[in-house]
Amino acid sequence: MAGEKLLMHMNAGNGECSYASSSTLQRKVIQEAKPVLEDAIKKIGDFPKSCFNMADLGCSSGPNTLFTVSNIIKIVQVLCHEKSCKMPEFQVYLNDLPDNDFNTIFKSIPSFYRNLKEANCFVSGIPGSFYERLFPSKSLHFCSLILYIYITRTSSPQVYEAYMKQFDKDFSRFLQVRSEEIVTGGHMVLTFMGRSITDPYGGHCALPDLLSKSLIDLIHEGLIEQAKLDSINFPIYAPYKDEVEKIVQMEGSFDVDTIKFFKVNWDERDNDDDICFDAYSSGKHIARTMRAAFEQMLVSHFELGDSIVDYLFERYAYHLACHLLIQKDKFFNIVISLRNK
């Protein structure tokens, strides 16, 4: 949300529990959203003759950071070839919060440049919150963002109402500042991990609920204090599919070009719709994915040492495996393509 009071960056580096090593779920989501991305770029029409400016917001670090950028460049290359027009140069802005591991990103840029064919590309890092202005007025032709957001079943109705209002305020602000930065007719593609039902405590809540259950295990063993668990409210929210479109329409800066929905298994490696064939393996994999995203927040709030963190996510993997033996859940994703008025 707009005021980052909890530590909200992914695990840095390239270790087993880093985001770089545990982000195949996000890559699966990016691949599923690619048709909408491609369609949005096609609708831009005539590309600028000199430089195509694009931003990837919430880029994090790791193999996915330049994956979307690479996809966009390839799409533009194909379109320029089809139109027999000169391909523009590319200015790419990678944005995330200042605590993001930008050093890992910068180390990967030389190999990214070498892999580009027939394209001149220039990459810059832009630290800062995407709820504020990041770029000069009317300087971007394209913008993309992928968000991963949750709300727990145990959150009170008052907490849910507060988060819903805050999401409305923050998302409206996000649209306003992006509209100032994107050229008229420019496009933005957003991918949200949301919910398909109006009930804010529906099945998508199981992941954070099982994490809470794992934290309670640590309380029972005297490893953390109950007061610490009682005092944490994760500043994260899963919007209902109609909420996103409604806020876009109410804010008024963008036209909704396309909105689509798709589901991905918690364990993105598993393509079966109904049966989890190896709950133990899936539990460990999902716990590692969640650890990459939430470890820093949990360590900061609960003041956890390394051994306790390891034990927490062992318990989490166990509870996930038990859940998957009974019920197989999926992430519900919303991808929306917007055109700046």
C-alpha positions in Angstrom: 0.0 0.0 0.0 1.0 3.6 -0.1 2.8 3.8 3.2 5.3 0.9 3.4 5.7 0.5 7.2 6.6 -3.2 7.0 9.7 -4.4 5.2 8.2 -5.2 1.8 11.0 -6.4 -0.5 11.8 -9.8 -1.9 14.8 -11.9 -0.7 17.9 -10.7 -2.4 20.8 -12.6 -4.0 20.8 -15.9 -5.7 20.5 -18.4 -2.8 18.0 -21.2 -2.5 15.4 -18.9 -0.7 16.0 -15.8 -2.9 13.4 -14.4 -5.2 15.7 -15.0 -8.1 15.7 -18.8 -7.3 12.0 -19.0 -6.3 10.0 -17.0 -8.9 8.9 -19.6 -11.4 5.3 -19.0 -10.3 5.6 -15.3 -11.3 7.1 -16.4 -14.7 4.1 -18.7 -15.3 1.8 -15.7 -14.6 3.8 -13.5 -17.0 3.5 -16.2 -19.7 -0.2 -16.5 -19.2 -0.7 -12.8 -19.5 1.5 -12.5 -22.6 -1.4 -12.5 -25.2 -2.9 -9.4 -23.5 0.6 -7.8 -23.5 1.1 -8.5 -27.2 -2.4 -7.2 -28.1 -1.8 -4.0 -26.1 1.5 -3.3 -28.0 -0.1 -3.9 -31.3 -2.8 -1.3 -30.5 -0.2 1.3 -29.9 -0.1 1.7 -33.6 2.8 3.7 -35.0 5.9 3.3 -32.8 8.1 6.4 -32.2 10.8 6.7 -34.8 13.5 7.5 -32.3 13.0 5.8 -28.9 10.3 3.6 -27.3 10.1 4.3 -23.6 8.7 1.6 -21.3 8.6 1.0 -17.6 8.3 -2.3 -15.6 7.0 -1.4 -12.1 7.6 -3.7 -9.1 10.4 -5.4 -11.1 12.0 -7.1 -8.1 15.2 -9.0 -9.1 16.1 -12.3 -10.7 15.4 -14.0 -14.1 11.9 -12.5 -14.4 13.1 -8.9 -14.2 14.0 -8.6 -17.8 11.7 -11.4 -19.0 8.8 -9.0 -19.7 11.1 -6.5 -21.2 12.5 -9.1 -23.6 9.0 -10.2 -24.6 8.0 -6.6 -25.4 11.1 -6.0 -27.5 10.6 -9.2 -29.5 6.9 -8.2 -30.1 8.0 -4.8 -31.4 10.7 -6.4 -33.6 8.1 -8.6 -35.3 5.6 -5.8 -35.8 8.3 -3.5 -37.3 9.4 -6.3 -39.6 5.7 -6.8 -40.7 5.3 -3.1 -41.3 8.7 -2.7 -43.0 9.4 0.2 -40.7 12.6 1.1 -38.8 12.8 -0.4 -35.3 13.1 2.3 -32.5 15.7 2.2 -29.8 14.4 1.1 -26.4 14.7 3.0 -23.1 13.7 0.6 -20.3 13.0 1.8 -16.7 13.0 -0.9 -14.0 11.2 0.3 -10.8 10.9 -1.1 -7.3 11.3 0.1 -3.7 14.8 1.3 -2.7 15.5 -1.8 -0.7 15.1 -4.0 -3.8 18.2 -5.9 -4.9 19.1 -3.6 -7.9 22.7 -4.8 -7.8 21.7 -8.3 -8.9 19.7 -6.7 -11.7 22.6 -4.5 -12.9 24.9 -7.6 -13.0 22.6 -9.3 -15.4 22.2 -6.4 -17.8 25.4 -7.1 -19.9 24.3 -10.6 -20.7 20.8 -9.3 -21.5 22.3 -6.8 -24.0 24.4 -9.6 -25.6 21.2 -11.7 -26.2 19.3 -8.9 -27.9 19.3 -9.1 -31.7 18.9 -6.1 -33.9 17.9 -3.9 -31.0 19.5 -1.0 -29.2 18.3 -1.0 -25.6 19.2 1.1 -22.6 18.2 0.0 -19.1 17.9 2.2 -16.0 16.9 1.5 -12.4 14.3 3.8 -10.8 14.0 3.2 -7.0 10.8 4.5 -5.4 7.1 3.8 -4.7 4.9 3.5 -7.8 2.2 5.3 -5.9 4.1 8.5 -6.5 5.4 10.2 -9.7 8.5 8.4 -11.1 8.9 9.7 -14.6 8.6 13.0 -16.5 5.3 14.0 -17.9 4.1 12.2 -21.1 7.4 10.3 -21.4 6.3 6.7 -21.4 4.8 4.7 -24.3 4.2 1.5 -22.4 4.0 0.4 -18.7 3.6 -3.0 -17.0 3.0 -4.1 -13.5 2.4 -7.4 -11.7 1.1 -7.4 -8.1 0.8 -10.2 -5.6 -1.7 -9.4 -2.9 -3.6 -11.2 -0.2 -6.0 -10.8 2.8 -6.3 -13.4 5.6 -9.5 -15.1 6.6 -8.9 -14.1 10.2 -8.9 -10.4 9.4 -11.9 -8.6 11.0 -14.6 -6.9 8.9 -13.2 -3.6 10.1 -9.7 -4.6 8.8 -11.2 -5.7 5.5 -13.2 -2.5 5.1 -10.1 -0.4 5.9 -8.0 -2.4 3.3 -10.7 -2.1 0.6 -10.8 1.7 1.1 -7.1 1.9 1.1 -6.8 -0.1 -2.1 -9.3 2.1 -3.7 -7.4 5.2 -2.7 -4.0 3.8 -3.6 -5.0 2.3 -6.9 -6.7 5.5 -7.9 -3.6 7.4 -7.0 -1.5 4.9 -9.0 -3.7 5.5 -12.1 -3.6 9.3 -11.7 0.2 9.5 -11.6 0.7 6.9 -14.4 -1.7 8.9 -16.6 0.5 12.0 -16.2 3.6 10.0 -17.2 2.2 8.0 -20.2 1.6 9.6 -23.6 -1.9 10.0 -24.9 -2.8 6.7 -26.5 -0.1 4.9 -24.6 -0.9 1.6 -22.9 -0.5 -0.1 -19.6 -0.9 -3.8 -18.7 -1.6 -4.7 -15.1 -1.7 -8.2 -13.6 -3.3 -8.7 -10.2 -3.6 -11.7 -8.0 -7.2 -11.2 -6.9 -10.4 -13.1 -6.2 -13.2 -14.3 -8.4 -15.9 -14.2 -5.7 -17.3 -11.3 -3.7 -16.6 -13.0 -0.3 -13.3 -11.4 0.8 -12.6 -14.5 3.0 -13.0 -17.1 0.1 -10.7 -19.9 -0.8 -7.8 -17.7 -1.8 -7.2 -16.9 1.9 -5.9 -20.4 2.6 -2.2 -19.5 1.9 -1.9 -16.8 4.5 -4.1 -18.7 6.9 -1.7 -21.6 6.8 1.2 -19.2 7.4 -0.7 -17.9 10.4 -1.1 -21.5 11.6 2.6 -22.1 11.3 3.3 -18.9 13.3 0.9 -20.3 16.0 3.0 -23.5 16.1 6.0 -21.3 17.0 4.0 -19.5 19.7 3.0 -22.9 21.3 6.7 -23.8 21.4 7.7 -20.5 23.0 9.7 -19.3 20.0 7.7 -16.1 19.3 5.2 -14.1 21.3 1.4 -14.1 20.8 1.4 -10.3 21.1 3.7 -10.1 18.0 1.2 -12.1 16.0 -1.7 -10.1 17.3 0.0 -6.8 16.3 0.7 -7.6 12.6 -1.7 -6.7 9.8 -0.1 -7.4 6.4 -0.7 -4.3 4.2 -2.0 -6.5 1.4 -5.3 -7.0 -0.3 -6.9 -9.2 -3.0 -9.3 -7.2 -5.1 -12.5 -8.7 -6.4 -12.4 -8.8 -10.2 -15.1 -6.2 -10.7 -13.4 -3.8 -8.2 -10.4 -3.2 -10.5 -12.5 -2.2 -13.5 -14.8 -0.1 -11.4 -12.0 1.9 -9.9 -10.5 2.5 -13.4 -13.8 3.8 -14.6 -14.3 6.0 -11.6 -10.8 7.5 -11.7 -11.3 8.3 -15.4 -7.8 8.7 -16.8 -7.8 5.4 -18.7 -10.1 3.4 -21.0 -10.4 -0.3 -20.3 -9.2 -2.0 -23.5 -9.1 -5.7 -22.3 -9.8 -7.5 -19.1 -9.2 -11.3 -18.7 -8.9 -13.8 -15.9 -6.9 -17.0 -15.5 -6.0 -19.5 -12.8 -2.6 -21.0 -11.9 -2.0 -23.8 -9.4 -0.3 -22.9 -6.2 2.5 -25.2 -7.4 2.9 -23.8 -11.0 4.9 -26.9 -12.0 1.7 -29.0 -11.5 -0.6 -28.8 -14.6 -3.3 -31.2 -13.2 -6.6 -29.4 -12.4 -7.8 -31.6 -9.6 -5.2 -34.0 -8.1 -2.0 -33.2 -6.3 0.2 -36.1 -7.0 3.1 -35.2 -4.6 1.7 -33.0 -1.8 5.0 -33.1 0.1 7.1 -31.8 -2.8 4.4 -29.2 -3.7 4.3 -28.0 -0.1 8.0 -27.5 0.1 8.0 -25.7 -3.3 5.1 -23.3 -2.4 6.6 -22.6 1.0 9.9 -21.6 -0.7 8.1 -19.3 -3.1 6.2 -17.6 -0.3 9.4 -17.3 1.8 11.1 -15.4 -1.0 8.3 -12.9 -0.9 7.5 -12.6 2.8 10.7 -13.6 4.8 12.0 -10.0 5.2 8.7 -8.8 6.4 8.4 -11.6 8.9 12.0 -11.4 10.1 11.6 -7.6 10.6 8.3 -7.9 12.6 9.0 -11.0 14.7 12.8 -10.5 15.0 13.4 -14.0 13.9 16.9 -15.7 13.8 17.9 -17.9 10.9 17.2 -21.2 12.6 13.7 -20.1 13.6 13.0 -18.8 10.1 14.0 -22.2 8.7 11.7 -24.0 11.2 8.8 -21.6 10.5 8.9 -22.5 6.8 9.3 -26.2 7.5 6.1 -26.0 9.5 4.5 -24.0 6.6 5.5 -26.7 4.1 4.0 -29.3 6.3 0.7 -27.5 6.7 0.6 -26.8 2.9 1.1 -30.5 2.2 -1.7 -31.5 4.6 -4.0 -29.0 2.9 -3.1 -30.2 -0.6 -4.0 -33.7 0.3 -7.5 -32.6 1.0 -8.0 -29.6 -1.4 -6.1 -28.3 -4.4 -6.3 -24.5 -4.7 -5.4 -22.1 -7.5 -4.4 -18.4 -7.7 -7.0 -16.3 -9.5 -5.3 -13.7 -11.7 -6.7 -10.5 -13.3 -4.9 -9.0 -16.3 -6.2 -5.7 -17.6 -5.0 -3.6 -20.5 -5.6 0.1 -20.3 -5.3 3.0 -22.8 -4.4 6.5 -21.6 -7.0 9.0 -22.7 
